[in-house]
Amino acid sequence: MTAHAALQELLSSRHSCRAFQKNQVPQGTISQVLIDAGRAPSWCNAQPWKVIVTSGAETEAFRAVMADAFDSGTPGPDFPFPSTYTGAHQQRRRTCGMQLYEAVGIGRGDREARASQMRENYLFFGAPHVAVITCPAELGPYGVLDCGGFITAFCLSAQAQGLGTVPQAALSLYSGVIREHFDLPEDRKVLAAISFGFPEAEAPINQFRTDRAELDEFVEWKG
């Protein structure tokens, strides 16, 4: 298999995993994923990402804190969430949500079941590990952009090593809770998290796949 074919396979097979096995990922494997992700390009080679990785009892403590934040806390993200979704963005978001709910048998009007499924974000979908991605406030949107590249590289390296991942902006809704839990300084902003572990491949919620836009939907050819 050529390098390009291998990359295409990783890109096409990667998906947001939402059901995980309980067993821990070996430390060496996690370290290699992080080393690989650290090869992502960044503005002026700033490499702004700072990552907290939890395992074992630390994951369980963090899971309890985030579930409590969802149940009783007030959202306060470090970075503003989208104010609205329109057009194709809204349609893709709606379709993804419908696919997820259908995969786990949640009906259109079942608000209680939908809220319960939303809460699974804050239980990390049962993942044994979480990587919290933070970024220095001084680097602004370009630091955020660089961290997005890190997240992509992390997910692809994990996929190549048989792991499942789900990047989660949802956790950053409670950035203050995360900052307090991990005793982070105020200038270290919480961007997102990645829950990861060995995937529960046969779980219904891991069966659906989102579509991708055709080339001419996002490219304008000039010349």
PyMOL commands that set and color helices and strands:
alter all, ss='L'
color gray80, all
select helices_A, chain A and resi 3-13+27-37+43-45+56-72+87-103+111-126+137-160+170-182+204-206+215-218
alter helices_A, ss='H'
color red, helices_A
select strands_A, chain A and resi 50-54+129-136+164-168+188-197
alter strands_A, ss='S'
color yellow, strands_A
deselect
rebuild
show_as cartoon
